[in-house]
């Protein structure tokens, strides 16, 4: 089964990551001289990927930005792969668990932030969750192609398995008593981010080690999943960076 990835960033990152089976590259005639498209073509030629120029004129939608990549299915990882990556980097596990996040843009933005923050893996459910579709790849600006994403049958069991590896699981929930800024986030850590409408499910809140909220000082009562996840991930990055600086002195 194959699918089409659109947009220059998504296509370039897929070629750079070299994790998918790639069938062919399509470039619309007249745009191939753009610097990023020259880079894309160079990457494809180095991997001996078939390139079609011009024939894609009618096939590519405007959002493709003149380029598309025909690829195989997304290569999901195992939870063990995420822990192996943390070990290979000599770091404590840093994970992101998405509980029922169905909006492709929110999921893509969360994966993009997670990849930028150094997260070792994103965990999603096989049901009630967006999968890694071309829309998610595009929303992530291609970050999905570098990120290990584990799709599991049962998120509650995955949380238990993560906790068994000495990782602290923190669920974000707007009605929690503690704020995120009261927590020590310097150890092995997994954040649970809930869906846009319902938030983190009751079961996963119960499975988590602690439930925390982001302080809300304005009139708006909540943030969307992508914004909340970004704030949480970078608070952990801030604390971990400060700890590393202190230990280096």
N, C-alpha and C positions, 0 to 999 in steps of 0.2 A: 504493500500500500504506500502510495506517495502523496505528498502535499506540496503546495507552493508557498514559499516564504517571500514576502514582499518587503520593500523599503531597503534603502542602501545600508543602513546600520545593521539591520537584521541579517541581511545577506553576507555582509563582511564578517560579522562575528561568527556566523555559522561556518564560514570558510576558515576563519582563524582557529576555531575550537577543534575542528576535525573530529567531531564525535558522531556525526550522522553519515549515513550513506547518501551520497550526492549523485544525482542522475545527470543534470545539465544546468547550465547557467544561461539565462535569457537576458539580452541587453537590447533596448530599443535603439534603433538607428538614430544617430544625431546627438546622443548624450554620452557616448563612450569616451569622450575626451575629458570629462570631469575628473578631477584628481582622485576622488574616492572610487570612481568606476575604473580608473586605471589600476588602482590598488586591488580592487575586486578581481579584475581580469588577470592580473599577475598571480594572485593567490590561486585562482582556478587553473591557470596554465601550469603552475607548479605541481598541482595535484592531478593533472591530466584529465580535467573535467571537460566534457563537451560544451562548447560555447556556441550559442545561436544569436546572431546579430541581425536586426532588421525584421526577422520573421515574427518577432514579438510585438510589433507595432499595434496590432489590433487586440492582442491577447492580454496586454497588461493594463490594469486599471490605473487611474491617476495616482492613487496612493502608493503605487509601486515605485514611484520616482525613477522610472525607466529601467528597472532591473528586477529580476525574480530568480529564485533558485528552486528547482524541483528536487525535493529531498525525500528520504525515507522517514519513517515514524520517529518520534522523539525518543531518545534512549534514556528511559528512566533508570535511576540508580536504586540501590538497596540502602537501607538504613546503615548497614555495616560499612558501606562505601564512604558515608559521611564521616563516621568515626575514624576510618582509616586515613582520610584526608587530614583530619585534625592531628592525628598522630604523626603523619608524615611531615607536617609543618611545625611540629613541636609545640602545638598550641592546645589549650583546653577547648573541648567541644563548644561550638557556638552554632545553634540551630534556630530555625524559624518554622513553626507549625501553623499551617493555615486551616482553620476550622470552618468549612463551608463558604469560603470566599469564592463567589461565582462570577463576579464581574471581571471580564478579561483585562480591563485597564487597571483595576486595582491589583489584580494578581501580577500583571506584568510590572507595574511600578514597585510592588513589594519585592519581587525577585531582583529587579534592578538595584534597589537599595541594599538588599541583602548581599548581593555580589560585591557592591562597592564597599560595604562594611566588613567584608571578610568572613561572612557566614560560611560554614562548611557544608551546609545542606538545608534544603527546604523540604518539609514533609507535608504532603497533601493527602486527602482521602480519595478513594476511588469513586465514591458517591457523594453527592451534594457538594461538589467542588468543581471549579473550572479545571480542565486538563490543559496541558501545554499545546494549545492550538496556534496556528499562524498569527492570530490576533494577539495572543498573549506574548508571543515572540516579538512581534512588532512593538507592543506597548512597553516591553522591557528593553527596547533598543538592542536586542540580541543578547542580553545578559543571560537568558535562559540557556543559551548554547554553552556557556561556561559553568553555570551553576549545576551542582548535583541536586536533582529533584527526585525524592523518593515518593512514589505513589503507593499507599498502603490500604489494605482492606478495612482495617479497624484502627482509627486514630487513638482510641482509648488504650488499646494494647500497645500501640507505638509509644505513647506517653509513658506507660509503665516500663517498657524496654529502655527508654531514654533515661528515666530516673534510676534504673538499676545500674547504669553506667556512671553514677555519681555526677549527674547533671541536674541542676536546679531548674525546675519548670515553673515559669511565671506566666500566668494568664492575665491578659489585659481586659478589664471589665469596668465600665463607667461607674458602677455603683459600689465598687470596692472601697473599704475604709482607708487603706494605706495608699499613698501615692508612690509612683515609680521612683521618685527621688529620695525616698526613705530607705531604699533597698541597697544592699551590697551586691553588685552585679559583676564582680571580678572573677568568679570561678566558672566552671563549666555551666553553660546557660542555654536554655531553650525558651523562646517566647512563643506564646499561643495568641494568635490574632484571629478574631471571629469574623463572621459574615457581616455584610453591610447593614442588614436589617435586624438580625437577632443577636449579634455578638457571639462571644464564646458560649458554647452549649453548657448547660448545667453539669453534664457528666464530666466534661473536660475541666470545668472550674473545680469540681470535686477532686479530680485526679491531680491537678496542679499542686505544687508545693505551696504556692502563695498566689493570691489574686490581688492585682494592683491596678490603679487607675492613673491616668494623666491628669494633672490639675487643670481645671477649666475655669478661667477667670472672666471670660467674656459672656455675651448673651447666648451664643450658640452652645447647645448642650452636648455636642459630641463632634468627633473628627471622623472622617471616613477611614476605612481600613488601611489604605496606603499611607495616609498622613500619620495615623497612630503608630503603625509599624515602624515608620521611619524615625519618629521621635524616640521610640523605645530602643531600637537598634543602636542609634547613635548616642543615647545615654550610656548604654553598655560599653560602646567603643570609647567614650570619654573616660569612664571609670577605669577601664582596662589600660588605656594609654597613660593615665596619671599614675597608676600603680607601677607600670613598666618604667616610667621616668624616675620614680622614687627608688626603685630597686637598682637602677643603673648608677645612682649617685654614690 
